[in-house]
Amino acid sequence: MLQVIVSGKESLTPRVCKLTLTSSTGEPLPDWAPGAHIDVFLPGDMIRQYSLCGALDAQHYQIAVQLEEQGKGGSRYIHESLQCGAELTISEPRNHFPLTEGENPCLFLAAGIGITPFIPMIEACLAGNRPFSLYYAVANGSDNLLSDQYTLLANVHVHDKATQGVRLNIDALLKAAPADSDIFVCGPNGFINDFLSLSARQGIDSARLHREFFTAEPIDHSNDGSFELEIASTGQIVSVAKDESMLEALEDNGFFVPVSCEEGVCGTCITPLLGGEADHKDVFLNDKEKAQMDRVAVCCSRAKTPRLILDL
């Protein structure tokens, strides 16, 4: 864990503020790469994940936080209570949404606060002379988080729904994308799900698709049943009741699994699966990864077989 000081707080829009975080010890912060995020630990045992959106600078980190009116209180605390000079605990950067290596073109599709991981990706493409196009959907102009240094670029397109009257045409953008392009998407769940549906309909190779969810869809647990976990290292059997998660059952039996979001979004709790068939409920693994049945998100997923064997 890292101890940081809130050295800057700036309102970007009425609903989004930017925090600048500086090491409380004066030591350089760990390096990171475009697409990385950090966990921020807040009062009340709240943990929130935010994409790093500033310069690749070891002297400070920057995150943008959108106020979620219907959220659980983390963003409200940051907006209304957190002040400059406050000390925070954060994780070291982790990256589940990295910019791919190579010289092939990139297509970036963003909506709302989902623009944040793309800002350092744009900088990396510009620095490496890598071709890219960014299409950024906003509800209206006041929601635009991009500064003029980006919006004035010929390959950056801000789609203002209020002005243009229609939604961003993801289908047309996918059809026009070069066949060798890597395609990245981040934004609200509906935006990403539309992207995944359209890309599947067009037969785009899933290896070219990269997505990052910020929140999980509500999971229906009404048909959940009980099952067992076998711990490969010891042979111990752990029972999972129909009204508890694998994570809860493991913790009750003394097995520690790193966890963060507890919603199947961040991938922190992904655990190797050696046997059995998981009922995947997370949004972190893609369809191909889920079909491989070699890992499982223990915070939210269930079992289709009476027993799962975990590599613990």
Secondary structure per residue as TSV (DSSP state, phi and psi in degrees):
chain	resnum	aa	ss	phi	psi
A	1	M	-	360.0	154.4
A	2	L	E	-121.0	141.3
A	3	Q	E	-101.8	125.1
A	4	V	E	-129.8	160.7
A	5	I	E	-110.1	137.6
A	6	V	E	-75.3	100.2
A	7	S	E	-94.3	-8.0
A	8	G	E	-159.1	142.9
A	9	K	E	-143.2	122.9
A	10	E	E	-137.3	134.7
A	11	S	E	-81.5	122.4
A	12	L	E	-92.0	-38.9
A	13	T	E	-143.6	173.7
A	14	P	T	-57.9	-21.2
A	15	R	T	-115.7	-1.5
A	16	V	E	-130.1	129.4
A	17	C	E	-120.1	153.4
A	18	K	E	-111.0	131.0
A	19	L	E	-107.3	137.8
A	20	T	E	-107.1	126.6
A	21	L	E	-116.5	129.0
A	22	T	E	-122.6	144.5
A	23	S	E	-57.5	133.4
A	24	S	S	-76.7	-13.7
A	25	T	S	-97.7	-10.4
A	26	G	S	86.8	-8.0
A	27	E	S	-77.2	150.7
A	28	P	-	-60.0	143.6
A	29	L	-	-77.2	155.7
A	30	P	-	-59.6	146.7
A	31	D	-	-64.4	158.2
A	32	W	-	-149.0	168.6
A	33	A	-	-125.0	157.8
A	34	P	T	-52.1	136.3
A	35	G	T	100.0	-11.1
A	36	A	-	-73.3	157.3
A	37	H	E	-136.5	167.5
A	38	I	E	-126.8	154.4
A	39	D	E	-89.0	136.4
A	40	V	E	-115.4	124.3
A	41	F	E	-95.1	122.9
A	42	L	E	-119.0	164.3
A	43	P	T	-56.9	152.4
A	44	G	T	79.0	23.8
A	45	D	T	60.8	26.8
A	46	M	E	-85.3	136.3
A	47	I	E	-125.2	126.8
A	48	R	E	-126.6	145.4
A	49	Q	E	-104.5	133.8
A	50	Y	E	-136.3	136.5
A	51	S	E	-69.4	140.7
A	52	L	B	-76.9	128.0
A	53	C	-	-128.3	9.5
A	54	G	S	-99.5	-160.9
A	55	A	-	-71.6	153.8
A	56	L	S	-74.3	75.2
A	57	D	-	-123.1	124.2
A	58	A	T	-75.0	-6.9
A	59	Q	T	-83.1	-26.0
A	60	H	E	-159.7	160.3
A	61	Y	E	-113.1	152.6
A	62	Q	E	-129.9	137.4
A	63	I	E	-132.9	153.2
A	64	A	E	-115.1	132.0
A	65	V	E	-120.6	120.9
A	66	Q	E	-92.8	132.2
A	67	L	-	-69.8	119.5
A	68	E	-	-102.8	105.2
A	69	E	T	-60.9	-34.2
A	70	Q	T	-101.5	16.1
A	71	G	S	-78.8	-168.5
A	72	K	-	-98.2	5.5
A	73	G	S	113.5	-11.8
A	74	G	H	-65.3	-50.0
A	75	S	H	-68.1	-34.1
A	76	R	H	-64.9	-40.4
A	77	Y	H	-60.7	-44.8
A	78	I	H	-63.4	-42.6
A	79	H	H	-71.3	-41.8
A	80	E	H	-101.2	-24.1
A	81	S	T	-118.4	-32.1
A	82	L	-	-72.7	128.8
A	83	Q	-	-118.7	158.1
A	84	C	T	-58.2	139.8
A	85	G	T	96.3	-15.2
A	86	A	-	-69.8	150.7
A	87	E	E	-101.6	138.4
A	88	L	E	-128.3	152.9
A	89	T	E	-101.6	130.8
A	90	I	E	-132.2	163.6
A	91	S	-	-86.0	166.6
A	92	E	-	-68.9	153.7
A	93	P	-	-60.6	139.9
A	94	R	B	-124.9	152.9
A	95	N	-	-134.0	104.8
A	96	H	S	-106.0	5.9
A	97	F	S	-138.2	53.4
A	98	P	-	-75.0	150.5
A	99	L	-	-70.2	126.5
A	100	T	-	-66.7	154.2
A	101	E	-	-85.1	157.4
A	102	G	S	125.1	-176.4
A	103	E	S	-115.5	1.6
A	104	N	S	-68.9	155.9
A	105	P	-	-69.2	155.7
A	106	C	E	-118.7	139.0
A	107	L	E	-113.0	118.8
A	108	F	E	-106.5	125.8
A	109	L	E	-120.2	119.5
A	110	A	E	-131.1	151.9
A	111	A	E	-141.0	135.5
A	112	G	G	58.4	-135.4
A	113	I	G	-67.3	-10.3
A	114	G	G	-66.6	-2.3
A	115	I	G	-72.8	-22.4
A	116	T	T	-57.8	-46.3
A	117	P	T	-68.7	-17.2
A	118	F	H	-80.9	-19.8
A	119	I	H	-61.7	-50.6
A	120	P	H	-68.7	-25.4
A	121	M	H	-66.5	-41.0
A	122	I	H	-59.3	-45.7
A	123	E	H	-60.3	-40.9
A	124	A	H	-65.7	-40.9
A	125	C	H	-65.3	-41.8
A	126	L	H	-63.8	-42.5
A	127	A	H	-66.6	-33.9
A	128	G	H	-96.3	5.6
A	129	N	T	56.7	38.8
A	130	R	-	-95.7	130.8
A	131	P	-	-67.1	139.8
A	132	F	E	-155.2	160.3
A	133	S	E	-135.5	138.7
A	134	L	E	-120.2	129.5
A	135	Y	E	-119.7	121.6
A	136	Y	E	-122.6	112.8
A	137	A	E	-93.2	127.1
A	138	V	E	-129.4	152.9
A	139	A	S	-68.4	-38.9
A	140	N	S	-155.5	170.4
A	141	G	G	-60.0	-30.2
A	142	S	G	-70.4	-12.5
A	143	D	G	-89.7	-4.8
A	144	N	-	-69.1	120.8
A	145	L	-	-96.9	-3.0
A	146	L	-	-85.5	135.8
A	147	S	-	-80.0	168.5
A	148	D	H	-60.0	-29.0
A	149	Q	H	-60.8	-22.8
A	150	Y	H	-99.9	-43.8
A	151	T	H	-66.2	-21.2
A	152	L	T	-82.2	-8.4
A	153	L	S	-71.9	140.9
A	154	A	T	-65.7	-26.2
A	155	N	T	-100.2	14.9
A	156	V	E	-113.7	124.4
A	157	H	E	-126.7	119.7
A	158	V	E	-99.0	121.0
A	159	H	E	-102.1	105.4
A	160	D	E	-92.6	105.8
A	161	K	H	-63.2	-37.2
A	162	A	H	-63.1	-37.6
A	163	T	H	-81.5	-42.1
A	164	Q	H	-88.6	-16.7
A	165	G	-	79.1	-5.3
A	166	V	S	-136.2	161.2
A	167	R	-	-77.1	159.9
A	168	L	-	-59.3	131.5
A	169	N	-	-86.3	84.9
A	170	I	H	-63.4	-38.6
A	171	D	H	-57.8	-47.0
A	172	A	H	-66.5	-37.7
A	173	L	H	-66.1	-39.1
A	174	L	H	-66.2	-40.7
A	175	K	H	-65.6	-32.1
A	176	A	H	-86.5	-10.9
A	177	A	S	-67.6	138.5
A	178	P	-	-54.7	146.3
A	179	A	T	-63.3	-22.0
A	180	D	T	-101.8	10.7
A	181	S	-	-78.0	149.2
A	182	D	E	-92.4	136.1
A	183	I	E	-118.4	125.7
A	184	F	E	-119.1	141.1
A	185	V	E	-140.3	140.8
A	186	C	E	-153.3	138.1
A	187	G	E	161.5	-162.6
A	188	P	-	-60.4	157.4
A	189	N	H	-56.7	-41.9
A	190	G	H	-61.6	-39.1
A	191	F	H	-63.2	-45.8
A	192	I	H	-69.0	-41.0
A	193	N	H	-64.3	-37.7
A	194	D	H	-61.5	-44.1
A	195	F	H	-59.0	-47.2
A	196	L	H	-65.0	-39.9
A	197	S	H	-65.4	-45.0
A	198	L	H	-68.3	-39.8
A	199	S	H	-67.1	-36.0
A	200	A	H	-66.8	-40.3
A	201	R	H	-64.0	-32.8
A	202	Q	T	-85.0	-5.0
A	203	G	T	72.9	27.5
A	204	I	-	-72.6	133.5
A	205	D	-	-57.9	124.5
A	206	S	G	-62.7	-20.7
A	207	A	G	-65.6	-20.6
A	208	R	G	-87.7	-9.4
A	209	L	E	-100.8	133.8
A	210	H	E	-135.6	124.4
A	211	R	E	-136.7	152.9
A	212	E	E	-135.8	117.4
A	213	F	E	-84.9	148.3
A	214	F	S	-99.4	-27.5
A	215	T	S	-139.1	161.6
A	216	A	-	-100.2	151.4
A	217	E	-	-70.6	150.5
A	218	P	-	-56.5	135.6
A	219	I	-	-99.9	130.0
A	220	D	-	-82.7	113.1
A	221	H	-	-106.1	12.2
A	222	S	T	-64.6	-27.0
A	223	N	T	-103.9	13.2
A	224	D	-	-65.3	141.7
A	225	G	-	-122.9	174.8
A	226	S	-	-83.5	157.4
A	227	F	E	-160.0	-178.8
A	228	E	E	-121.4	152.9
A	229	L	E	-116.9	134.1
A	230	E	E	-106.8	127.2
A	231	I	E	-87.4	112.3
A	232	A	T	-60.5	-35.6
A	233	S	T	-72.6	-23.9
A	234	T	T	-124.4	-18.2
A	235	G	-	80.9	-0.3
A	236	Q	-	-64.4	142.4
A	237	I	E	-104.1	128.3
A	238	V	E	-115.5	124.8
A	239	S	E	-86.6	135.7
A	240	V	E	-114.0	113.7
A	241	A	-	-72.4	162.0
A	242	K	T	-66.0	-21.0
A	243	D	T	-107.5	19.3
A	244	E	S	-134.0	158.8
A	245	S	-	-88.8	163.2
A	246	M	H	-57.8	-40.2
A	247	L	H	-59.2	-46.4
A	248	E	H	-62.8	-42.6
A	249	A	H	-64.7	-41.0
A	250	L	H	-64.3	-44.9
A	251	E	H	-63.1	-39.3
A	252	D	H	-64.1	-22.6
A	253	N	T	-105.1	15.2
A	254	G	T	85.6	15.2
A	255	F	-	-103.6	125.0
A	256	F	-	-95.8	125.9
A	257	V	-	-124.5	126.0
A	258	P	-	-57.4	139.3
A	259	V	-	-145.8	152.3
A	260	S	S	-137.6	-76.6
A	261	C	S	-75.6	-30.9
A	262	E	S	59.7	25.9
A	263	E	S	-127.9	1.7
A	264	G	S	80.8	21.9
A	265	V	S	-102.7	-44.7
A	266	C	S	-87.7	-21.8
A	267	G	-	84.9	0.8
A	268	T	T	-61.0	-37.9
A	269	C	T	-91.9	5.2
A	270	I	E	-56.1	127.6
A	271	T	E	-125.7	136.8
A	272	P	E	-58.4	135.9
A	273	L	E	-111.9	120.2
A	274	L	E	-100.2	-18.2
A	275	G	E	-164.0	157.1
A	276	G	S	88.8	173.0
A	277	E	-	-119.4	118.0
A	278	A	E	-81.9	150.5
A	279	D	E	-103.1	91.5
A	280	H	-	-69.8	128.5
A	281	K	-	-117.4	-3.7
A	282	D	-	-83.3	167.1
A	283	V	S	-112.3	7.8
A	284	F	S	-80.2	-49.2
A	285	L	S	-77.3	142.5
A	286	N	-	-85.0	176.0
A	287	D	H	-60.6	-40.8
A	288	K	H	-64.6	-41.8
A	289	E	H	-66.3	-38.1
A	290	K	H	-65.6	-38.6
A	291	A	H	-66.2	-24.1
A	292	Q	H	-70.4	-21.5
A	293	M	T	52.3	41.7
A	294	D	S	-116.0	4.2
A	295	R	E	-161.1	161.2
A	296	V	E	-152.1	144.3
A	297	A	E	-85.9	107.4
A	298	V	T	-76.6	-8.6
A	299	C	T	-75.7	-26.2
A	300	C	T	-139.6	-22.7
A	301	S	-	-78.3	165.2
A	302	R	E	-125.9	-161.3
A	303	A	E	-127.8	140.6
A	304	K	S	-93.9	-14.7
A	305	T	S	-113.3	161.4
A	306	P	S	-61.5	-22.8
A	307	R	E	-144.9	141.2
A	308	L	E	-114.3	141.5
A	309	I	E	-106.6	118.2
A	310	L	E	-103.7	141.5
A	311	D	-	-83.4	73.7
A	312	L	-	-125.7	360.0
